[in-house]
Amino acid sequence: MYDFAPASNATKAQLYDDLLSAAKALTQGEPDAIANMANVAALIWQFLPDLNWAGFYRVVADELVLGPFVGKPACIRIAIGQGVCGTAVSEARAQRVDDVHAFPGHIACDADSRSELVLPIIADNRVVAVIDLDSPLPARFDAEDEQGMMQLAALLGDRMVA
């Protein structure tokens, strides 16, 4: 049994260190990408406050396909280059959006989402998936969140075998 929990008085830096340590422990030696994404989505949901969606979209052929997540039902397919997730893939870089309604071409899977952070997961020098975090709070994500999640994306890039 796994028992990971963030410390109630943790700083944001400690929270991300603990999240990364938990993700390393859960994914170590597990070759299945879907299993790893499922466990990491659950960890993100447990560790990060003020989210209404946390999960993954996988690059399949020329589009993004919904992967494991926690939250309300979501869009199943997103064209690469469209919305925040598709833009993260086409530009191969993080997208931190303070107000999703101001993002050109934003795809509203959940009308309650106000801000979003999307990070590409790179394996074999190509984007294979994205981590997508949505919040009902405007400007929920800052540079420290982006940096912490980039470390998590880098870890998963090394563990996306299947």
ABEGO torsion letter per residue (X at the ends): XBBBBBBAABBAAAAAAAAAAAAAAAABGBABAAAAAAAAAAAAAAABBGBABBBBBBBBEABBBBBBBBEBBBBABBBBGBEAAAAAAAAGBBBBBABAAABBGBBBABAABABBBBBBBBBGGBBABBBBBBBABBGABBAAAAAAAAAAAAAAAAABAX
